[in-house]
Structures are given as structure tokens and as C-alpha cells.
């Protein structure tokens, strides 16, 4: 099964909020990281937070993997910084060049 489920604490990131992902997406899904934008590589994903679906990316930083969580998503899911939420993530089949596009 490609969809991974996990619990994680929402943390404030440099540009947007994120949660630490408890797996290596490349090894787990047998995928190579893609160019997300100039200077940033990662894994485009379809994800959910407390049942709120969104598109984003998992990126590597400091030897760990992080799921980027737009503020609009955490607000809709009623999850504040420092709180633990329920997440799912699966590889995206959409364009890797717009990982934070929520589709509307």
C-alpha cells in the first residue's frame, strides 16, 4: 500500500509549517526525488491532515524528511502549532512543479 499513515506534531518552518515524516519516501515508495522548484527537490504527495485533503511535498532537510503543511490546511483541520495531528501521505501523480497547489 502506497498511503502511509502517521501522527506528527505541527512545527513552524522557515517558509511554511511542516511535520517530520517517520519514513524515507524514496526508499518506501521506490521513487527518486524530483525538482519541485529551482533549488528544491522532494517528493510531490497527496496528503491529509485530520481528514482535510491537500497537495504538498515531502522534502529533506538536516537528514530528516518533512511534509510541508500550508497554513490554510492546518487552520481548516483545526490544528495549532505544537499540536499532534493525524496525517496520510501518498505519492502524487500530478505535476511535480506545483506541490503546494491545493486546487482552489
C-alpha positions in Angstrom: 0.0 0.0 0.0 1.4 3.4 -1.0 -0.5 5.5 1.5 1.4 6.0 4.8 -0.4 7.0 8.0 1.3 8.7 10.9 0.9 11.1 13.8 3.1 14.1 14.0 3.5 17.5 15.7 2.9 20.6 13.6 6.0 22.8 13.7 6.8 26.2 12.4 9.2 26.1 9.4 11.3 28.6 7.6 8.7 29.4 5.0 5.7 27.3 6.0 4.7 24.9 8.6 5.8 21.3 8.5 5.8 17.9 10.2 8.5 15.4 10.5 7.8 12.3 8.4 8.7 9.0 10.1 9.9 7.3 6.8 12.2 7.8 3.8 9.8 8.4 0.9 12.4 7.4 -1.7 13.0 4.1 -0.1 9.4 3.4 0.9 7.9 4.3 -2.5 10.9 3.3 -4.6 11.0 6.8 -6.1 13.6 9.4 -6.8 13.3 13.0 -5.6 12.0 15.4 -8.2 12.7 19.1 -8.9 9.9 21.0 -7.1 11.3 24.4 -8.0 14.8 25.8 -8.6 17.0 24.8 -5.7 14.4 22.5 -4.1 14.0 18.7 -4.6 11.5 16.5 -3.0 8.6 14.1 -3.4 5.2 15.5 -4.5 2.4 14.0 -2.4 -1.3 13.9 -1.9 -1.8 14.2 1.8 -4.4 14.7 4.5 -4.4 16.3 8.0 -7.2 15.2 10.3 -9.2 14.3 7.2 -8.5 17.6 5.3 -7.0 16.7 1.9 -4.2 18.7 0.3 -1.3 18.5 -2.2 2.2 19.3 -1.0 5.7 17.8 -0.9 8.0 15.9 1.4 11.4 17.5 1.4 14.7 16.5 3.1 16.4 18.9 5.5 19.0 18.2 8.2 19.0 14.5 7.5 15.2 14.2 8.1 12.1 14.3 5.9 9.4 16.9 6.3 5.9 17.2 4.9 5.1 20.9 4.2 1.7 21.9 5.6 0.1 25.1 4.3 -1.4 27.3 7.0 -4.8 27.2 5.3 -4.8 23.4 5.7 -3.8 23.4 9.4 -6.5 26.1 10.0 -9.1 24.0 8.3 -8.0 20.9 10.2 -8.1 22.9 13.5 -4.5 22.0 14.3 -2.3 24.7 16.0 1.5 24.8 16.1 2.7 22.3 18.7 -0.3 20.0 18.5 -0.2 16.5 17.1 -2.4 15.6 14.1 -3.3 12.5 12.1 -1.6 12.5 8.6 -1.7 10.4 5.5 0.7 10.8 2.5 1.0 9.1 -0.8 2.9 9.8 -4.0 1.3 12.4 -6.2 0.7 11.7 -9.9 0.1 15.4 -10.6 2.7 17.9 -11.8 5.8 17.9 -9.6 6.2 21.6 -10.3 3.2 22.8 -8.2 3.4 20.7 -4.9 1.7 23.3 -2.7 -1.2 23.9 -5.2 -4.3 23.0 -3.2 -6.5 23.2 -6.3 -8.7 26.0 -5.1 
